[in-house]
Amino acid sequence: MSPHQRPADRPADRPGDPHGRGHAVVIGAGLAGLTAARALVNSLDRVTVIERDRLPQGPGRRPGIPQARHTHTLTAAARQGLEHLFPGLGQGLIRAGAVPLRVPQDLLLLGPHGRLPRFDCGLPLLGAGRDLIDAVLRERLRTDPRVRFLPATRSAPCGPAATTPSPACGPAPTRGAPPTPRAPPG
Ligand SMILES: Cc1cc2nc3c(=O)[nH]c(=O)nc-3n(C[C@H](O)[C@H](O)[C@H](O)COP(=O)(O)OP(=O)(O)OC[C@H]3O[C@@H](n4cnc5c(N)ncnc54)[C@H](O)[C@@H]3O)c2cc1C
């Protein structure tokens, strides 16, 4: 088998084959969905990520993550956790435009007791738009033949919020999904 052959093509992944390790479906291609997908491929043959938005190539705005327009930061602990799943992620983000910040050296922080003195406390942050963070994670997963994205697909309601029981919390094609707005230049 070629190393790039999709696991779905492998004999072990045929339905009913006891040697297959299984297929997981992740709902949502936000940070939680992307990290869950990465964690699941360690123990399953295939992971399908269902996302109701169309997913841009590279960083791009989309309706499902309206907070993306706010600057986000990755704390040292968040970066460490993500590096565990996506080795080299921090450097990848910096190459893509994320800004390393020493806190509170590089930030002017005003609290109830006035301004925080500016010094390097040894806890670096990475400043980046959420769309950039998501894009770098998504591209890493797109190169993994075990992961498949199913964009513009809304999952059926499931869990306590569902008004009518769904036969399966599976994908239901999004009808009339509005086109994903393009990110403004710059
Ligand atoms: C203003 C603001 C600033 C923030 N700043 C920071 C920060 O600096 N640092 C930080 O770490 N966090 C920050 N956060 C928090 C961070 O954005 C959230 O914790 C994070 O987005 C949660 O990720 P998530 O994957 O759980 O959910 P989301 O990012 O909301 O992703 C959910 C995904 O699921 C999709 N989806 C939902 N329903 C369906 C369905 N039925 N079918 C298919 N797809 C579906 C959505 O389209 C979306 O893509 C901030 C939040 C806000 C609001």
The ligand as an ORCA input file, in Angstrom:
! r2SCAN-3c Opt
* xyz 0 1
  C     -14.327     38.215     21.498
  C     -13.648     36.908     21.791
  C     -12.265     36.914     21.994
  C     -11.611     35.700     22.312
  N     -10.262     35.720     22.493
  C      -9.620     34.555     22.759
  C      -8.199     34.532     22.889
  O      -7.536     35.550     22.821
  N      -7.586     33.340     23.129
  C      -8.299     32.174     23.202
  O      -7.695     31.123     23.403
  N      -9.656     32.175     23.102
  C     -10.317     33.318     22.879
  N     -11.672     33.314     22.736
  C     -12.388     32.065     22.908
  C     -12.295     31.219     21.662
  O     -12.647     31.946     20.499
  C     -13.246     30.042     21.875
  O     -12.886     29.384     23.062
  C     -13.151     29.064     20.749
  O     -13.660     29.641     19.588
  C     -13.947     27.803     21.056
  O     -13.677     26.907     20.009
  P     -14.719     25.804     19.598
  O     -14.080     24.998     18.517
  O     -15.200     25.111     20.826
  O     -15.988     26.589     19.042
  P     -16.084     27.513     17.758
  O     -14.810     28.224     17.477
  O     -17.334     28.316     17.993
  O     -16.322     26.494     16.556
  C     -17.510     25.781     16.411
  C     -17.577     25.339     14.956
  O     -18.650     24.427     14.796
  C     -19.388     24.767     13.640
  N     -20.751     24.286     13.835
  C     -21.630     24.665     14.805
  N     -22.788     23.968     14.691
  C     -22.616     23.116     13.658
  C     -23.458     22.127     13.074
  N     -24.713     21.879     13.512
  N     -22.989     21.415     12.021
  C     -21.731     21.638     11.548
  N     -20.889     22.584     12.067
  C     -21.327     23.302     13.121
  C     -19.282     26.291     13.559
  O     -19.524     26.797     12.254
  C     -17.809     26.510     13.992
  O     -16.921     26.386     12.910
  C     -12.358     34.491     22.427
  C     -13.736     34.497     22.215
  C     -14.389     35.680     21.898
  C     -15.883     35.677     21.686
*
